[in-house]
Every structure is written in structure tokens, then in C-alpha cells.
């Protein structure tokens, strides 16, 4: 019978998983685990292992019911959810674990001939190499798959599962002298040698990993969306329950010494065990080997179909099917070669540890995919079966934790290897994305929830601590960058900034396209520096209408915008007039106003920040001090300092000094008293002249202004500072509190 049709139901998924779960580890190492750690120690291993496998089974079931799962099983799920590059990275590791699993089960199958090794050793003093059995067994398995393919494998699978079921029935029916002479109670059972817990865990964990074996048959299933969730979930829980009962049976039927020293202790317990248990071991390992050799080539073929390897010829070779029975012949051949290498040189415990690490990486990835999809799924993610986000998160965290507990160095090497594979795949497939999308969607959802939370939080509290949430709008972005630099300084540590490039005109298809292209250029340009500013574009017929739109924009961080920055070149009188005309509009929105006036030279951050305080700055002073501190916190200013000049009425210098010193100390501002200069008003020397004399070498001069002064004086209020390179004029809508 060929498999040209997709005619498999749920049963192959379930029995493939169960035959792999109740496999080699059960017969060869589970008794050792019970003997080493005790009943409750092994129960803890079963529970901890299933904290990874159950969330993984649920994650597979969820993702599989969202997408049409094709050939490649787990790889298809990962690649179509995480993207082809990430899918290839995890898929290559997954394939290697599946291919090595074939060798592992063949090596374990060899142990069912322990009676032969023992007989030759005792009677003829001849040590027969394990490879004398394992290599011919591998050759026979290879012939079976190359000639008969998956159809023959599934037929054989049912026979083997029947033998396995009989072996377990006879095992539970058996009794021993130990069980008759000793009364076992789970309430008095012990937990011992916990310092060896994760060593034993690494050996036993592959027993639980078989629950995904049936997913590899996805290409041959009539209804993968039904068969995979049902078969996988049933097998996972069935396996856990069976292992708990086996642990109880072993602990109550054999001593600690026998459990540790006798590899096939189950044969001593089972009814007719000397015959049925070796047969059961042979059947289980052979079934697991068949399951793995059915799945691994399909994973490799799917990888090649997605061009995951750098060679086009290699991809073409591996994805070819046998024309006669539609089997992945070349991929099967490659899998057989890898398996032969490990069969020839492998050891059960060592290979088990390798498989554990590979599967931990794979299962952790699947759980992470499911977790992210709960928070960042696109509308196309509509699985008919839904897990819970906390199950997926638990599976990912436990998988990562166990990897490092088993062997921290090995875990680092594994993750480093995965990173290297990803970088290689990403290098020759730069056009393929995926990981960024799912993380971006998750961040969007998180940001939305935070925005709503912050909005509701503002309603519940009457006090809000001030911090700058600034908007700067300019139509000269490509000619002048100083306003963006100022906004970036304010946003670096304490504030939030939105920079809007104004495109004059009416909204249309062409102007919209122009806006998108301009935004891409700005993001690329500002991305070359360490930017903390959100950049956008706006199309508006006039500067005034753009300001009116900008002051109504919501804050990007959930904090309402409270400050607007105007940008003006010192010699641009027309631009200054435009700013003055729109001051009232901005002030009506309760915004603080900053007017940055710069010359042709950029702001010199190699010089100090000078802050000038006047008698008319009662409401501006605190904002000016806070702004100087916030700007100074940026690394661009780290080699310089803030210097304050405070101009007071004649005879009030001491009063002003005490007030300012108290403010600096109480506000814990990084301004030394040596950097404060107190000046008296002098009718013969105007304030402009004082500033020109003392701040000609400053990198940035901060000066306050009042709205009523602007109304009466107009443009001359900002002029006359001929010796100053850059000035920042500050108008605070209300007095800020420095705590």
C-alpha cells in the first residue's frame, strides 16, 4: 500500500507517541532512577518533566489547529509561526535530535539481547561487542524504511504497540519475594540522593519526549487539526499516568540495590518476565526507532523545501521524493547515515543527555511561540484549540531552568550553537522575517494595555509628578538638527519626546506616499545615533493648523504631552514671527513652551550650560532648573557643568541666595554652590549686556520669558543676544514643584 493519499487518522499519532514514550528508558533506566532517587524523587522527575511536555503538547495542539500543518510536523509549526529563519534554526536542531534518537533506540534495542551477551561471557569468556547486534539492526531498519516507507512503518507500529501493552500487563501482574516480605506505602516512601537529581533527570527525560512523535506524520493525516491535538494530548497524559504507576510498582517490588544494579529489573518483577520484558524492550525500542526514522526524514525534507541550507543542490537533493511510493528517499538516506555514526560510537547515557538538551531547546521554543501568540497574535491567528498563556510561559521557563541545571556549560554551548546557526541562515536569507513580527505584535499589545492602565491610573489620583512629555514640529528637519538633539536630551532619562516633520500641503495619495518615504529617511538618519525620540510626519496646509493638530496628539508613553518646542534660526525673522503668532494657540492647550534659537553652528556640548534667573521668572524658575538638570543628565554633557546666574533686586542678594541654596539642596540637584553667581540689577547695565558678557563661552544659555512680555514686546524679546551661540527660551504654563 502506498501513501499517495493522506489516509491516516488519530490512532497513528497516539500510538506513535505512546510507543515512543513507553520506550527504551522505561525498560533500561527507569528502575535505576527509582533506586537512586526513591519513589518520591522519581515522582518529582515525572512531574517536573511534564511541566515541560504538557505545555508543549498544548502549544503544539494550539498552533497546529491554527495553521494547516503539512509535512515536517514540529518544524512546520515552528517555521510558520516564528518565521522561516528561526524555523530553520530550531528545525535543524530538532532534526538532529530526531536522527540521533534513531541511533539511541537502536543502541537500546541491543540491550534486549543482554541474555546473549551474558551467556557468551559466562560460558565462552567472550565479550561480544554491542555493535555486533546494533549495526545489523540499524541495517535492517534502514532497509525497512527505504523499501516500504511510512505505510509499512505504521503497520509494524500496531504490532509492536500490542507487544508493549502485553509486557506492561504482565509487569503489573507480577509479584516478587521483596513485595511479599515488605509492605510499601507511598506515605512512608523516601526521597534520596537529591544531589544526583538532574543527572538522573537528563537520563530519564527522553522517555517523556515522545509525545510529539506523531506530529511528524502531519503530512499523511486526513485531518491534522483534529488528530494532532487529540492524539498528542491523550498520549502525554496517558504516559504520565503510566509512569507514575510504574514508579509505584518498581518501588514496591524491588530493593534499592536491585533497582540500581539490575538493568532489566522489570524482568524480575513481571509474570514470565525473563522472556516478555526483553521482548517488550525490543518491541518498544524498535517502535521508537521506527517512529523516529519515520519523522526525521520528513523534517529534513521540509527544511530543504524551505531552502534552509546554503547549497541549492543540497536542498534540491534532500527534498526529492521516491517516485514509486512518494517517500522522502534521499532525506531518509541522510538520516540513516547520521544514525549509523552514532550507533557505531554511541552510549545510552551520553546520547540520552544530548537528546534531552536538544528537546529542551525545541520544547522551550514551542512554548515561547504559544506564549507570544497569546499577547501578540495577528488577526490571522485563530486556533480552534486554545491553551492558556500561563501554561506556555511555565513550559518555557521550566525548560530553560532545567537546561542550565542539567549542565550550565552544555546549555551555553547549545544556545551559542543555535545562535550561530541562526546567524548563518539569516546571512543567506536576509529577505525572510518572522521573529520580529511576533515580538513587535506582543509589544504593541503590551503598550496598549499599559496606555489604558496609565489613563485609568490618572483618573484615580489627584497628584501627578511632573516630567517632560515634549512635541517638536518642524519643516526644516533636513536643514537643522538642533531641535531634535534638544528633544533627544530631554527624552534620554526622564522625559518623552515626539518629533514631527511637517510636510506643507493637503492630504492626498501622493503626499501620503511622500510622508511615508520621508519617515523612512528620518528613521534611517536618526537611527544612526542613540535616539530616544519617537519620529513621525504630518501633512498640513499651514503651520498653524499643524500646531493645532500636534497639541491634540496623545502622548506616546501614556503621559499627556505638556511641552512644545519651537525651532528657530537666529537670522530667521519670518520663522520667529510665525512662532510668536502661534504662542497663544499652544498656551491655550496648557503647554509649556520652549523656543530654541541657534546660529549656523551646532550646539557645543563641550561647554557649560548657563541658566539665568530674573525677578520676572517666578513661575519659570523651577522649570528652567529642572530642564537644565534633565539636559545635563545626557552623556553629551558629562564633561561639563551647570552654572546659574541669579539676578535680584539691590539689597536682596542674601535672601535670594538662601532661597536658591535651599531649593538645590532639597531638590538634590547636581549643582555646586561654587557654580552659582548672584548678581544685582544695575540700571546702567541691562540684562542682555550681562548675559552677553558672562555667557559668550556657554554651550547653551537658558532664559525665561513671560507671555505678557511677549504680547507687548514681540520679536525684540528674543533679540539682542549677539554674543550667544544657542539660547533656549522657557515659558512655564504653571509653576513646577521641585521635591
Residue pairs with C-beta under 8 A, 6 or more apart in sequence:
1 151
2 149
2 151
2 324
2 325
2 326
3 149
3 150
3 151
3 220
3 325
3 326
3 327
4 325
4 326
6 219
6 220
6 221
6 222
7 220
7 222
8 154
8 217
8 220
8 221
8 222
8 227
9 221
9 222
9 223
9 227
10 226
10 227
10 230
10 231
11 231
12 154
12 157
12 214
12 217
12 220
12 221
12 231
13 214
13 215
13 217
13 221
13 227
13 228
13 230
13 231
13 232
13 235
14 214
14 230
14 231
14 234
14 235
15 157
15 158
15 161
15 214
16 157
16 210
16 213
16 214
16 216
16 217
16 291
16 294
17 210
17 211
17 212
17 213
17 214
17 231
17 232
17 235
17 236
17 239
18 161
18 210
18 235
18 238
18 239
19 157
19 160
19 161
19 164
19 210
19 213
19 284
19 287
19 288
19 291
20 209
20 210
20 211
20 213
20 287
20 288
20 291
20 292
21 207
21 208
21 209
21 210
21 211
21 235
21 236
21 238
21 239
21 242
22 164
22 168
22 207
22 210
22 239
22 242
22 284
23 105
23 108
23 207
23 210
23 284
23 285
23 287
23 288
24 104
24 105
24 108
24 109
24 111
24 207
24 281
24 284
24 285
24 288
24 348
25 108
25 203
25 204
25 206
25 207
25 352
26 207
26 243
26 246
26 266
26 284
27 108
27 111
27 112
27 264
27 266
27 277
27 280
27 281
27 284
27 285
28 108
28 111
28 263
28 264
28 281
28 348
29 203
29 204
29 207
29 348
29 349
29 352
30 42
30 204
30 207
30 243
30 246
30 247
30 250
31 250
31 254
31 259
31 260
31 262
31 263
31 265
31 266
32 200
32 203
32 259
32 260
32 263
33 41
33 42
33 45
33 200
33 203
33 204
34 41
34 42
34 247
34 250
34 251
34 259
35 254
35 256
35 257
35 258
35 259
35 260
36 192
36 193
36 196
36 200
36 259
36 260
37 44
37 45
37 191
37 192
37 193
37 194
37 196
37 197
37 200
38 189
38 190
38 191
38 192
38 193
38 251
38 256
39 186
39 189
39 190
39 191
39 247
39 248
39 251
40 186
40 189
40 190
40 191
41 191
41 192
41 193
41 194
41 197
41 200
42 204
42 247
42 251
43 244
43 247
44 191
44 197
45 197
45 200
45 201
45 204
45 205
46 208
46 240
46 243
46 244
46 247
48 201
48 398
48 402
49 201
49 204
49 205
49 208
50 208
50 236
50 240
51 394
51 395
51 398
52 208
52 360
52 363
52 364
52 367
52 395
52 398
52 399
52 402
53 208
53 209
53 211
53 236
53 363
54 236
54 237
54 240
54 391
54 395
55 367
55 370
55 387
55 391
55 392
55 394
55 395
55 396
56 211
56 212
56 363
56 366
56 367
56 395
57 211
57 212
57 232
57 233
57 235
57 236
58 233
58 370
58 387
58 388
58 391
58 392
59 366
59 367
59 369
59 370
59 387
59 391
59 392
59 395
60 74
60 77
60 212
60 215
60 228
60 229
60 232
60 366
61 228
61 229
61 232
61 233
61 385
61 387
62 229
62 370
62 373
62 383
62 385
62 386
62 387
63 77
63 81
63 366
63 369
63 370
63 373
63 383
64 77
64 215
64 218
64 224
64 225
64 228
64 229
64 383
64 385
65 225
65 228
65 229
65 383
65 384
65 385
66 381
66 382
66 383
66 384
67 76
67 77
67 80
67 81
68 224
68 225
69 76
69 77
69 215
69 218
69 221
69 224
69 225
69 228
70 76
70 218
70 219
70 302
71 218
71 219
71 298
71 301
71 302
72 79
72 91
72 216
72 218
72 219
72 298
72 299
72 301
72 302
72 303
72 305
73 212
73 215
73 216
73 217
73 218
73 219
73 295
73 298
73 299
73 302
74 91
74 94
74 212
74 215
74 216
74 299
74 362
74 366
75 87
75 90
75 91
75 94
75 95
75 299
75 302
75 303
76 87
76 218
76 302
77 215
77 366
77 369
78 86
78 87
78 90
78 91
78 94
78 362
78 365
78 366
78 369
79 86
79 87
79 88
79 91
79 302
79 306
79 434
80 87
81 87
81 369
81 373
81 434
81 438
82 90
82 365
82 369
82 434
82 435
82 438
83 432
83 433
83 434
83 435
83 436
83 437
83 438
84 306
84 308
84 429
84 432
84 434
85 422
85 425
85 426
85 429
85 432
85 433
85 434
85 435
86 365
86 422
86 434
86 435
87 306
87 308
87 434
88 303
88 306
88 308
88 421
88 425
88 429
89 418
89 421
89 422
89 425
90 361
90 362
90 365
90 418
91 299
91 302
91 303
91 308
92 303
92 308
92 421
93 358
93 361
93 362
93 417
93 418
93 421
94 299
94 358
94 362
95 296
95 299
95 300
95 303
96 338
96 358
97 354
97 355
97 358
97 359
97 362
98 216
98 292
98 295
98 296
98 299
98 335
99 292
99 296
99 300
99 335
99 338
99 339
100 338
100 339
100 342
100 351
100 354
100 355
100 358
101 206
101 288
101 289
101 292
101 296
101 355
102 138
102 141
102 289
102 292
102 293
102 296
102 335
102 336
102 338
102 339
103 138
103 338
103 339
103 340
103 341
103 342
103 343
103 346
103 351
104 206
104 342
104 346
104 348
104 351
104 352
104 355
105 285
105 286
105 288
105 289
105 292
106 134
106 137
106 138
106 141
106 285
106 289
106 339
106 343
107 130
107 134
107 342
107 343
107 346
107 347
107 348
107 351
108 281
108 285
108 288
108 348
109 133
109 134
109 137
109 281
109 282
109 285
109 286
109 289
110 130
110 133
110 134
110 137
111 130
111 263
111 264
111 281
111 285
111 348
112 278
112 279
112 281
112 282
112 285
113 133
113 278
114 263
114 264
114 278
115 274
115 278
116 128
116 133
117 127
117 128
117 130
120 126
120 127
120 128
121 127
121 128
131 343
131 344
134 343
135 340
135 343
135 344
138 336
138 339
138 340
138 343
141 286
141 289
141 290
141 293
142 293
142 336
142 339
144 152
144 153
144 156
144 290
145 152
145 153
145 290
145 293
145 294
145 297
145 327
145 332
145 336
146 329
146 332
146 333
146 336
149 322
149 325
149 327
150 217
150 220
150 294
150 327
151 325
153 290
153 291
153 293
153 294
154 294
156 287
156 290
157 287
157 290
157 291
160 283
160 284
160 286
160 287
160 290
161 287
163 279
163 280
163 283
164 280
164 283
164 284
164 287
166 276
166 280
167 270
167 276
167 277
167 279
167 280
167 283
167 284
168 242
168 246
168 280
170 270
170 271
170 272
170 273
170 276
171 246
171 249
171 266
171 269
171 270
171 271
171 273
171 277
171 280
172 245
172 249
173 270
173 271
174 253
174 269
174 270
174 271
174 273
175 253
175 269
176 253
176 254
176 268
176 269
178 253
178 254
178 255
178 258
179 252
179 253
182 252
184 248
184 251
184 252
186 248
189 251
198 402
198 405
198 406
199 406
201 356
201 402
201 405
201 406
202 352
202 353
202 356
202 357
202 406
202 407
203 349
203 352
203 353
203 356
204 352
205 352
205 356
205 359
205 402
206 352
206 355
206 356
206 359
207 243
208 239
208 240
208 243
209 355
209 356
209 359
209 363
210 235
210 239
210 288
210 291
211 232
211 235
211 236
211 239
212 232
213 288
213 291
213 292
213 295
214 227
214 228
214 231
214 232
214 235
214 291
215 228
215 232
215 295
216 294
216 295
216 296
216 298
216 299
217 294
217 295
217 298
218 224
218 228
219 298
221 227
221 228
225 384
229 385
249 269
250 259
250 265
250 266
250 269
253 269
254 262
254 265
254 268
254 269
258 265
258 268
259 265
262 268
264 277
264 278
264 281
266 273
266 277
266 280
267 273
267 274
267 276
267 277
267 278
270 276
270 277
293 332
293 335
293 336
293 339
296 331
296 335
297 327
297 328
297 331
297 332
297 334
297 335
298 328
298 331
300 318
300 328
300 331
300 334
300 335
301 318
301 319
301 321
301 328
301 331
303 309
303 318
304 314
304 315
304 316
304 317
304 318
304 319
304 331
305 315
305 319
307 315
307 429
308 315
308 425
309 315
309 318
310 424
310 428
317 330
318 328
318 330
318 331
318 334
319 328
319 330
319 331
320 328
320 329
320 330
321 327
321 328
321 329
322 328
322 329
342 351
353 406
353 407
353 410
356 406
357 403
357 406
357 407
357 410
357 411
357 414
358 414
360 399
360 400
360 402
360 403
360 406
361 399
361 403
361 414
361 415
361 418
363 395
363 399
364 395
364 396
364 399
364 400
364 403
366 395
367 392
367 393
367 394
367 395
367 396
367 399
368 392
368 396
369 438
370 387
370 389
370 392
371 389
371 392
371 393
371 396
372 438
372 439
372 441
372 442
373 381
373 438
374 388
374 389
374 392
375 389
375 441
375 442
375 445
375 446
376 438
376 439
376 440
376 441
376 442
376 443
376 444
376 445
377 441
378 437
378 441
403 411
403 414
404 411
450 558
451 554
451 558
453 558
454 557
454 558
454 559
455 558
458 464
466 562
466 626
466 736
466 737
467 494
467 495
467 496
467 559
468 490
468 491
468 494
468 495
468 496
468 497
468 562
468 563
468 592
468 627
468 630
469 495
469 496
469 497
469 555
469 557
469 559
469 560
469 561
469 562
469 563
470 487
470 490
470 491
470 495
470 496
470 497
470 498
470 561
470 562
470 563
470 564
470 565
470 594
471 497
471 498
471 500
471 550
471 551
471 553
471 561
471 563
471 564
471 565
472 483
472 484
472 486
472 487
472 497
472 498
472 499
472 500
472 564
472 565
472 566
472 567
473 500
473 502
473 538
473 546
473 547
473 550
473 564
474 480
474 483
474 499
474 500
474 501
474 502
474 567
475 501
475 502
475 503
475 504
475 543
476 567
477 484
477 499
477 501
477 522
480 567
480 569
480 598
481 602
482 567
482 596
482 598
482 602
482 603
482 726
483 499
483 565
483 567
483 596
484 499
484 526
484 533
485 602
485 603
486 565
486 594
486 596
486 603
486 631
486 728
487 497
487 499
487 533
487 565
488 497
488 529
488 531
488 532
488 533
488 634
489 630
489 631
489 634
489 636
489 637
490 497
490 627
490 630
490 631
491 497
491 532
491 533
492 532
492 633
492 634
493 630
493 633
493 634
494 630
494 633
495 630
496 534
496 555
496 556
496 557
496 559
497 532
497 533
497 534
498 533
498 534
498 535
498 536
498 553
498 555
498 556
498 561
499 533
499 534
499 535
499 536
500 536
500 537
500 538
500 546
500 550
501 518
501 519
501 522
501 535
501 536
501 537
501 538
502 537
502 538
502 540
502 543
502 546
503 511
503 514
503 515
503 518
503 537
503 538
503 539
503 540
504 540
504 541
504 542
505 511
505 539
505 540
505 541
506 539
506 541
507 539
511 539
512 539
515 537
515 538
515 539
516 537
518 537
519 535
519 536
519 537
522 535
522 537
523 535
526 533
526 535
534 556
538 546
538 549
538 550
540 546
540 549
543 578
543 582
544 581
544 582
544 585
547 564
547 582
547 585
547 586
548 585
550 564
551 561
551 564
551 585
551 586
551 589
551 591
552 589
553 561
554 560
554 561
555 561
561 591
562 590
562 591
562 592
562 733
563 591
563 592
563 593
563 594
564 586
564 591
564 592
564 593
564 594
565 594
565 595
565 596
566 579
566 593
566 594
566 595
566 596
567 596
567 598
568 575
568 576
568 579
568 595
568 596
568 597
568 598
569 575
569 597
569 598
569 599
569 600
570 597
570 598
570 599
573 715
576 597
576 715
576 718
577 715
579 595
580 710
580 714
580 715
583 593
583 707
583 710
583 731
586 593
587 593
587 707
587 731
587 733
590 733
590 734
591 733
592 623
592 730
592 731
592 732
592 733
593 730
593 731
593 733
594 627
594 728
594 729
594 730
594 731
595 705
595 718
595 728
595 729
595 731
596 726
596 727
596 728
596 729
597 718
597 726
597 727
597 728
597 729
598 725
598 726
598 727
599 725
599 726
601 725
603 699
603 700
603 725
603 726
604 699
604 725
604 726
605 636
605 637
605 640
605 699
606 639
606 640
606 699
607 640
607 697
607 698
607 699
607 700
608 640
608 641
608 642
608 643
608 697
608 698
608 699
609 628
609 631
609 632
609 637
609 640
609 641
609 642
609 643
609 698
609 699
609 700
609 701
609 702
610 643
610 644
610 645
610 694
610 695
610 698
610 700
610 701
610 702
611 624
611 625
611 628
611 642
611 643
611 644
611 645
611 701
611 702
612 644
612 645
612 647
612 687
612 691
612 695
612 701
612 702
612 703
612 704
613 621
613 624
613 644
613 645
613 646
613 647
613 660
613 704
614 647
614 687
614 704
615 647
615 648
615 649
615 681
616 704
616 706
616 709
617 624
617 704
618 735
619 706
619 732
619 734
619 735
620 704
620 705
620 706
620 730
620 731
620 732
621 704
622 663
622 732
622 735
622 736
622 737
622 738
623 730
623 732
623 735
623 736
624 702
624 704
624 730
624 732
625 644
625 663
625 667
625 669
625 738
626 736
626 738
627 702
627 728
627 730
628 642
628 702
629 642
629 669
629 670
629 671
631 637
631 700
632 640
632 641
632 642
632 670
637 699
640 699
641 671
641 672
641 675
642 670
642 671
642 675
643 675
643 676
643 677
643 698
644 660
644 671
644 675
644 676
644 677
645 676
645 677
645 679
645 690
645 691
645 694
645 695
646 656
646 657
646 660
646 676
646 677
646 678
646 679
647 679
647 680
647 681
647 687
647 690
648 655
648 656
648 678
648 679
648 680
648 681
649 680
649 681
650 680
650 681
651 680
653 678
653 680
656 678
657 676
657 678
660 676
661 673
661 676
663 669
663 738
664 671
664 673
664 676
666 738
666 739
667 738
667 739
669 738
677 694
679 690
688 720
688 721
691 701
691 703
691 721
691 724
692 721
692 722
692 723
692 724
693 723
695 701
695 723
695 724
696 723
696 724
698 724
698 725
699 725
699 726
700 726
700 727
700 728
701 721
701 724
701 726
701 727
701 728
702 727
702 728
702 730
703 727
703 728
703 729
703 730
704 729
704 730
704 731
704 732
705 717
705 718
705 729
705 730
705 731
706 731
707 731
709 717
710 717
710 731
718 727
718 729
721 727
